[in-house]
Amino acid sequence: PLSSLEPRVRGLSGRAPGDPEARADWVRLALDTFVEGCVGETIAALVARRSQRRCEDPATMKVLESIVEDEGRHAALAWQTIEWIFEASGTHREAVLEALEQQAEAMAAKARVASERDALPAADPDVGVLARYGRVDRRTELLAQRDAWTDLILPTLLALSQSTAEQGPSAHT
């Protein structure tokens, strides 16, 4: 979880800007935050939101609402952390951005392949029953993952990287 990153963040502050170990630490911090927080929590929020669409069970709907809110907050915190990493990593910013772009491209490509028409599993025969109780089948989950990448994750990463690039060198360098 993101709470495990705190000791690593504290350890970065005392390093010299050109320290190669600092570069690796900034990259690892960014990748861990991105994969676990930005990607995982964004997808979880979207899947839970889609689970709500046809849910008819009031108790399940209440739980799903809570999940959407919690996962959404977690994703937002992760994106804020990525923004902070861009600002605070100073001379390591380009390495961080390059690593994030490579990771994002690889993960997005994998999600696209899994959601291609020929690769998608058939809809579960019980998809309607599952939906009434707030469940999605594997097909719906894969499509939600694809949509999260296309509509949320990649555009957000691009916007953050462009915003940071426009701000110029960080005061933290």
For each residue, the residues with C-beta under 8 A, 3 or more apart:
1: 4 36
2: 5 33 36 37 74 77 78 81
3: 6
4: 1 7 8
5: 2 8 9 29 32 33 81
6: 3 9 10
7: 4 10 11
8: 4 5 11 12 25 28 29
9: 5 6 12 13 29
10: 6 7 13
11: 7 8 14 15 25
12: 8 9 15 22 25 26 29 88
13: 9 10
14: 11
15: 11 12 19 21 22 25
16: 19 22
17: 22 90 91 92 173
18: 91
19: 15 16 22 23
20: 23 24
21: 15 24 25
22: 12 15 16 17 19 25 26 92
23: 19 20 26 27 92 95
24: 20 21 27 28
25: 8 11 12 15 21 22 28 29
26: 12 22 23 29 30 85 89 92 95 96
27: 23 24 30 31 92 95 96 99
28: 8 24 25 31 32
29: 5 8 9 12 25 26 32 33 85
30: 26 27 33 34 82 85 89 96 99 100
31: 27 28 34 35 99 100 103
32: 5 28 29 35 36
33: 2 5 29 30 36 37 38 78 81 82 85
34: 30 31 37 38 39 78 82 100 103 104 157
35: 31 32 38 39 40 103 107
36: 1 2 32 33 39 40 41 78
37: 2 33 34 40 41 74 75 77 78 79 81
38: 33 34 35 41 42 75 78 79 82 153 156 157
39: 34 35 36 42 43 107 148 153
40: 35 36 37 43 44
41: 36 37 38 44 45 71 72 74 75 78
42: 38 39 45 46 71 75 148 152 153
43: 39 40 46 47 144 145 148
44: 40 41 47 48 67 71 75
45: 41 42 48 49 67 68 71 72 75
46: 42 43 49 50 144 147 148 152
47: 43 44 50 51 136 141 144 145
48: 44 45 51 52 64 67 68 71
49: 45 46 52 53 64 68
50: 46 47 53 136 140 144
51: 47 48 55 64 131 134 135 136
52: 48 49 55 61 64 65 68 134
53: 49 50 131
54: 128 131 132
55: 51 52 60 61 64 131 132 133 134
56: 61 132 133
57: 60 61 132 133 134
58: 61 62
59: 62 63
60: 55 57 63 64 133 134
61: 52 55 56 57 58 64 65 134
62: 58 59 65 66
63: 59 60 66 67 134
64: 48 49 51 52 55 60 61 67 68 134
65: 52 61 62 68 69
66: 62 63 69 70
67: 44 45 48 63 64 70 71
68: 45 48 49 52 64 65 71 72
69: 65 66 72 73
70: 66 67 73 74
71: 41 42 44 45 48 67 68 74 75
72: 41 45 68 69 75 76
73: 69 70 76 77
74: 2 37 41 70 71 77 78
75: 37 38 41 42 44 45 71 72 78 79
76: 72 73 79 80
77: 2 37 73 74 80 81
78: 2 33 34 36 37 38 41 74 75 81 82
79: 37 38 75 76 82 83 156 160
80: 76 77 83 84
81: 2 5 33 37 77 78 84 85
82: 30 33 34 38 78 79 85 86 100 157 160
83: 79 80 86 87 160 163 164
84: 80 81 87 88
85: 26 29 30 33 81 82 88 89 96
86: 82 83 89 93 96 97 160 161 164
87: 83 84 164 167 170 172
88: 12 84 85 170 172
89: 26 30 85 86 92 93 95 96 170 172
90: 17 93 169 170 172 173
91: 17 18 173
92: 17 22 23 26 27 89 95 96
93: 86 89 90 96 97 164 170
94: 97 98
95: 23 26 27 89 92 98 99
96: 26 27 30 85 86 89 92 93 99 100
97: 86 93 94 100 101 161 164
98: 94 95 101 102
99: 27 30 31 95 96 102 103
100: 30 31 34 82 96 97 103 104 157 161
101: 97 98 104 105 157 161
102: 98 99 105 106
103: 31 34 35 99 100 106 107
104: 34 100 101 107 108 153 154 157
105: 101 102 108 109
106: 102 103 109 110
107: 35 39 103 104 110 111 149
108: 104 105 111 112 149 150 153 154
109: 105 106 112 113
110: 106 107 113 114
111: 107 108 114 115 142 145 146 148 149
112: 108 109 115 116 146 149
113: 109 110 116 119
114: 110 111 119 120 142 145 146
115: 111 112 119 120 142 143 145 146
116: 112 113 119 120
117: 120
118:
119: 113 114 115 116
120: 114 115 116 117 139 142 143
121: 137 138 139 142
122: 139
123: 127 137 139 140
124: 127 130 137 138 139
125:
126: 129 130 137
127: 123 124 130 131 137 139 140
128: 54 131 132
129: 126 132 133
130: 124 126 127 133 135 136 137
131: 51 53 54 55 127 128 134 135 136
132: 54 55 56 57 128 129
133: 55 56 57 60 129 130
134: 51 52 55 57 60 61 63 64 131
135: 51 130 131
136: 47 50 51 130 131 140 141 144
137: 121 123 124 126 127 130 140 141
138: 121 124 141 142
139: 120 121 122 123 124 127 142 143
140: 50 123 127 136 137 143 144
141: 47 136 137 138 144 145
142: 111 114 115 120 121 138 139 145 146
143: 115 120 139 140 146 147
144: 43 46 47 50 136 140 141 147 148
145: 43 47 111 114 115 141 142 148 149
146: 111 112 114 115 142 143 149 150
147: 46 143 144 150 151 152
148: 39 42 43 46 111 144 145 151 152 153
149: 107 108 111 112 145 146 152 153 154
150: 108 146 147 154
151: 147 148 155
152: 42 46 147 148 149 155 156
153: 38 39 42 104 108 148 149 156 157
154: 104 108 149 150 157 158
155: 151 152 158 159
156: 38 79 152 153 159 160
157: 34 38 82 100 101 104 153 154 160 161
158: 154 155 161 162
159: 155 156 162 163
160: 79 82 83 86 156 157 163 164
161: 86 97 100 101 157 158 164 165
162: 158 159 165 166
163: 83 159 160 166 167
164: 83 86 87 93 97 160 161 167
165: 161 162
166: 162 163
167: 87 163 164 170
168:
169: 90 173
170: 87 88 89 90 93 167 173
171:
172: 87 88 89 90
173: 17 90 91 169 170
